[in-house]
Amino acid sequence: MPEELERIWNAVREELRGEAPDFQFHIWLEPLELAGIDGRTLYVRAPEHIRTWVGERYLPLVRSAAVRGFHEHATVELVSGDWSPPERPAARAAPSDGRLNPKYTFEQFVIGDGNRLAHAASLASAELPAQAYNPLFVYGPPGLGKTHLLHAIGNYVRRFGGGLSVCYATVDEFTSAFVDSLRAGRTADFKERFRRTDVVLIDDVQFLASKERTREEFFHTFNALLESGRQLVVTSDRSPEQLPELEDRLVERFRSGLVVALEQPGLDVRRAILQKRARLDAVHAPAVVLDELARTVTSSVRALEGALIRVVAYASLRDEELTPDLVQHVLKRLGPVSAGATCGISEIIDVAAQEFGVRREDLLARDRRPDVASARQVVMYLARELTDHSLPEIGRGIGGRNHTTVLHAVKRVNASIRSDPRFKEAIDSLRSRLGASA
């Protein structure tokens, strides 16, 4: 590696080392290498057997480390071993939010009875933005592919849309961008981003329920997009009718387009998902192993893929043969496979505010009263435990704190849990309300 690249990558690696637990760093992050730099984009080479997992679970963490260790506007792309520096295009690329996961495409989406309509509607919205189904509302339990479809739409439009612009954001990110624009007096920039983009993709719209000012802005953004002939696609864990916390006017607008559901995949689809994932990751898993995983893990696609990664990693680290018995041993030894984070930072804030009897606004403000500060630290602790967000992302979502503050809060809460049984009970109660196990 050239000296300049090595210097930059060492700085990024040091940031990563400080953010991730040692075992995660050594297994998933230490094997990464800096393959090249183009402007503010770092091209990071990941070994084939971990590339998908790193892309799904750790790419935001790597991007945050690049921002701190390289440039405040740095972006990161994972590349394969035979990657070579890209040729600069003659024409300017279509504007894009830049957060789309290139792995999430329509080609990589396994179709079954439970998702066929959602897939077809998403593809139609990508092929004919604002002409097929607008708005498109996709709902279903966590881990069934809602985010995959959003990214697939964005990737398709970016590739074949003839210069159409794309913006992807979760509701938490939409809220943070809105609040930041108000504080900085730059609401025009916010509106330019979300109202002037050709295809807007919003994830986890159910969390609008707890954000009164954001709901108002989202309502006007919704109207502006549809009135100007732009495509809007949103996802939720529930149908519009099952979101009573939202105003009728917003629910009616969601229902004005096409509403489609994602359902649990059947055995054949689960088996096909595992076969495709193993092929993409170059994992040589016997068919009987994939069958055992497909029969055992039924909760979601995310849990299914996570179980495959878990079993393969266990077998590799212990140099054991992949067998159905090993599947059962690993899943029992390491506990049930989670479908992933089922709540966001916003939901954790709301539940903690109710539990501790403080106001949501105080948790996000610079209020240093002991009861508020304690509740805020619990929010940071649970966000670290129950979501995939990095420490800087958690800090930004809780009133713009820095990652050092979040790390301090996690340590404080851990110490209190060990020393105070009543405090531990309160944390367990919060976990239960948020749908997580202790």
Residue pairs with C-beta under 8 A, 6 or more apart in sequence:
1 9
1 33
1 34
5 34
5 36
5 37
6 34
8 34
8 37
8 42
8 69
8 70
9 33
9 34
11 69
11 70
12 34
12 42
12 62
12 65
12 66
12 69
12 70
13 29
13 30
13 65
13 69
14 69
15 64
15 65
15 66
15 68
15 69
16 25
16 29
16 61
16 62
16 65
17 25
17 29
19 61
19 64
19 65
19 390
19 391
19 392
19 403
20 28
20 29
20 58
20 61
24 58
27 50
27 313
27 317
28 50
28 53
28 54
28 57
28 58
29 54
29 58
29 61
29 62
31 46
31 47
31 50
32 44
32 45
32 46
32 54
32 62
33 44
33 45
34 42
34 43
34 44
34 45
35 43
35 44
35 45
35 79
35 83
36 43
36 83
36 85
37 43
38 85
38 86
40 70
40 71
40 73
40 74
40 75
41 74
41 75
41 76
41 77
42 66
42 70
42 74
42 75
42 76
42 77
43 77
43 79
43 83
43 85
44 62
44 76
44 77
44 78
44 79
45 78
45 79
45 80
45 81
45 83
46 54
46 55
46 78
46 79
46 80
47 81
48 80
48 81
48 281
48 282
49 281
49 282
49 283
49 312
49 316
51 78
51 80
51 281
52 103
52 277
52 280
52 281
53 281
53 309
54 62
54 78
55 78
55 101
55 103
56 101
56 103
56 305
57 388
59 76
59 78
59 101
60 388
60 389
60 390
60 393
61 390
62 76
63 74
63 75
63 76
64 390
64 392
64 393
66 74
66 75
66 76
67 73
67 74
67 392
68 392
75 98
77 102
94 158
94 161
94 162
94 163
94 164
94 165
94 166
95 165
95 166
95 197
96 154
96 158
96 165
96 166
96 167
97 154
97 166
97 167
97 168
97 169
97 197
99 168
99 169
100 151
100 154
100 155
100 158
100 166
100 168
101 151
102 155
104 147
104 148
104 149
104 150
104 151
104 152
104 155
105 151
105 152
105 155
105 156
106 119
106 122
106 123
106 126
106 152
106 156
108 148
108 152
108 276
108 280
109 115
109 119
109 145
109 148
109 149
109 152
110 265
110 269
110 272
110 273
110 276
110 301
111 119
111 269
112 265
112 266
112 268
112 269
112 272
113 263
113 266
113 269
114 144
114 262
114 263
114 264
114 265
114 266
114 269
115 144
115 145
115 262
115 263
115 265
117 260
117 261
118 138
118 140
118 145
118 149
118 260
118 261
118 262
119 149
121 132
121 133
121 136
121 138
121 258
121 260
122 136
122 138
122 149
122 150
122 152
122 153
122 233
123 152
123 156
124 132
124 133
125 132
125 133
125 134
125 136
125 153
125 231
125 233
126 152
126 153
126 156
126 157
126 160
126 161
126 199
127 156
127 160
129 157
129 161
129 164
129 198
129 199
129 230
129 231
130 198
130 229
130 230
130 231
133 257
133 258
134 226
134 231
134 232
134 257
135 222
135 226
135 231
135 232
135 233
135 234
135 253
135 254
135 256
135 257
135 258
136 231
136 232
136 233
136 234
136 257
136 258
136 260
137 233
137 234
137 235
137 236
137 239
137 240
137 254
137 255
137 257
137 258
137 259
137 260
138 146
138 149
138 150
138 233
138 234
138 235
138 236
138 260
138 261
138 262
139 146
139 235
139 236
139 237
139 238
139 239
139 240
139 259
139 260
139 261
139 262
140 146
140 237
140 261
140 262
140 263
141 237
141 262
141 264
141 300
141 339
142 237
142 300
142 302
142 339
142 340
142 341
142 342
143 299
143 300
143 301
143 302
143 303
143 339
143 340
144 262
144 263
144 264
144 265
144 300
144 301
144 302
145 262
145 301
146 203
146 235
146 262
147 203
147 235
148 301
149 235
150 168
150 201
150 203
150 233
150 235
151 168
151 201
153 199
153 201
153 233
154 166
154 168
154 199
154 201
157 164
157 166
157 198
157 199
158 166
161 198
161 199
164 198
164 199
165 196
165 197
165 198
165 199
166 197
166 198
166 199
166 201
167 193
167 194
167 197
167 199
167 200
167 201
168 201
168 203
169 177
169 194
169 201
169 202
169 203
170 202
170 203
170 204
170 344
171 202
171 203
171 204
171 205
171 206
171 207
171 208
171 211
171 214
171 344
171 346
172 204
172 207
172 344
172 345
172 346
172 397
174 194
174 202
174 214
174 218
175 211
175 214
175 346
176 396
176 397
177 190
177 193
177 194
178 190
178 213
178 214
178 217
181 187
181 189
181 190
191 221
191 224
194 200
194 221
194 225
195 221
195 224
195 225
195 228
195 230
197 230
198 230
198 231
199 230
199 231
199 233
200 221
200 225
200 230
200 231
200 232
200 233
201 233
201 234
202 218
202 232
202 233
202 234
202 235
203 234
203 235
204 235
204 236
204 237
204 344
205 234
205 235
205 236
205 254
206 236
206 237
206 238
206 243
207 344
207 346
207 347
208 214
208 215
208 218
208 246
208 250
209 215
209 243
209 245
209 246
210 245
210 346
210 347
210 349
210 350
210 360
211 346
215 246
215 247
215 250
218 250
219 247
219 249
219 250
219 253
222 232
222 250
222 253
223 253
225 231
225 232
226 232
234 254
236 243
237 342
239 259
239 261
240 246
240 251
240 254
240 255
240 259
241 251
241 255
243 251
264 298
264 299
264 300
265 273
265 301
265 304
267 294
267 295
270 293
270 294
270 297
270 298
270 301
270 304
271 290
271 291
271 294
273 301
273 304
273 305
274 285
274 290
274 293
274 294
274 304
274 305
274 308
275 290
277 283
277 305
277 308
278 284
278 285
278 290
278 308
283 308
283 312
285 308
285 312
285 322
286 322
286 323
288 323
288 324
289 311
289 322
289 323
289 324
289 326
289 327
290 308
291 324
292 324
292 327
292 328
293 304
293 307
293 308
293 311
293 327
294 304
296 307
296 327
296 328
296 331
297 303
297 304
297 307
297 331
297 337
299 337
299 339
300 339
300 340
302 339
302 340
303 337
303 338
303 339
303 340
304 337
306 337
306 338
306 340
307 327
307 331
307 337
310 330
310 331
310 334
310 337
311 322
311 326
311 327
311 330
311 331
312 322
314 320
314 326
314 330
314 334
315 321
315 322
315 326
315 330
320 326
331 337
336 437
340 388
341 386
341 387
341 388
342 386
342 434
342 435
342 436
343 386
343 387
343 434
343 435
343 436
344 387
345 379
345 383
345 387
345 389
345 394
345 397
345 398
346 397
347 434
348 379
348 382
348 383
348 386
348 387
348 430
348 434
349 360
349 363
349 364
349 379
349 398
350 360
351 430
351 433
351 434
352 363
352 375
352 378
352 379
352 382
352 430
353 359
353 360
353 363
353 375
355 375
355 426
355 429
355 430
355 433
356 371
356 374
356 375
356 378
357 371
358 371
358 372
358 375
362 369
362 372
363 372
363 375
363 376
363 379
363 398
363 399
364 398
364 399
365 399
366 399
367 373
376 398
376 399
376 409
377 409
377 412
377 413
378 409
378 413
378 426
378 427
378 430
379 398
380 394
380 395
380 398
380 401
380 405
380 406
380 409
380 410
380 413
381 409
381 410
381 413
381 414
381 427
382 427
382 430
382 431
382 434
383 389
383 394
383 397
383 398
383 406
384 391
384 394
384 406
384 410
385 436
386 431
386 434
386 436
387 394
389 397
390 403
391 403
391 406
391 407
392 402
392 403
392 406
394 401
394 403
394 406
395 401
395 402
395 403
395 405
395 406
398 406
413 427
416 423
417 423
417 424
417 427
428 438
431 437
431 438
432 438
